[in-house]
């Protein structure tokens, strides 16, 4: 079947969990549970059209080969396959692929060989790997990975309800300098990072080098591209005074939305998209930074 190639950012919904205070359960991801790649495959919409998708189908369930019994409650009565569903309106979008190549090569086993779903704009758990089955269903899918895990507390008529995590939230990360890196004082230093969003485009990025007291605009390296991250840089003259400094990055999107100041507790241990504090030390070489005070 005819293939298409799209660039897309995939992020684990628990990326940056280590930054939550107090510490929460789950894999203690720092900054690395996100990536940007070129994906090649057949649009899911083409498969659904060929299969004759019924008019009353409301969701598309994607099922993978990985199977087992989750350890976290509520524990199912037996082994289950990993499965997630997509709303019909998202599943038929042209960017949603059944992919068999990543960056021009066959998928590695760790990335879902021989075929996987790639759902740009949604958190990574939607992009089911080692795909075995695709089901069209007439009622909302209530699987474990849709409602018990990878879900959050929403609101319906003033009452709390469980909803499946879906669209990636606006976010930015500082990749350079690293956490706890030591920098020389009074030197030009290029801060480097990336920013991404779900179904909108990142249009601005600001950086603070004093823990959020002041912000300055950074410069993008890449043009805006749907569903792909944008790399950015910020030239910083490191302080003359040795000490501990907190760097933050804050993105905004085409709708004017800006990253929130803090984590939303309704998302539990997921969707950590507030500005992440990158703590660095400015040291003049005599060890002064170790005892320095926050700037």
C-alpha positions, 0 to 999 in steps of 0.5 A: 500500500502507498506509504507516507512519512511524517516527523513526530515527537513521542513523549511518555506521559510520565516523562520528568516524573523525578521533578515532582515533589513529593516523590511519586511512584513510577519510573523516575524519568528525568528528561529523556523519555521523549524523542523526535523521529521520522516515521514511515508507514501506511495511514491508519485511515487507509486501512480503515477505509479498505476494511469498510469502517462502519458509520457507528464505530466510535473508537479504534482499539490498537492491541499489541503483542506484549501481554502480562498481569499489571502489578498495580491495583486494580489487578485484572483477574488474569494476563491482558494484552496492552491495548489503547483506543483512539477516538474515531476523529483522531484515528482517521487523521492522515498523520496517524500511521501504521509504521514499519520504518523509523528514520529510514530503516526498519523499526528496531525491536525496541521500537515496535518491529515489525509494525507499530502505531504512530499517533502524532500529537498524543502521548506515547502510550497511544502509539502501540508497539508490536501491533497485532490487532486493530478493532473498531468498537461501537462503545467507548473502550474500557480497558485497563490501560485506558481507564485504570492506568494512563488516565486522569481525573476530569470533570462532568457536571461537577462530578469527578470522572476518569478520562484517558490521557490523550493530547500531549501538553505544551512543554519545553526542556533544557538539554544543556547545561545538564542538572548539577553541571558546573560552569565557569563564571563570566563566560558566554554559554549557549543554553540549548533545549527543545519545545513541543506541543500536541495539536498546536504549534510552538511559537515562542520560548523564554528562558530564566536564569534566576529561578523564574524572577526574570525571563528573556526570549530564546531563539528557535533553530527549527521552523514550526512543523506540526507534531514535531519539536523545535530546537532552541538556543539562548546565549547566557553570560554566566554570573561573575558571582559563584553560586547555585543558579536555577534555569527554567524554560517556558514555551507558548503555542499558537493559541497564546497558551503558556506552560503552567507554573505548576503540576496539575494534581488531577493528572497524578504522576503524569503530564509533568509540563510545568517549567523544570528547574535545572540547577547548575553551579557557577564556580571560579575554580576554588570551590566557592560554588559549593557553598554558594547561595541561591541567586 
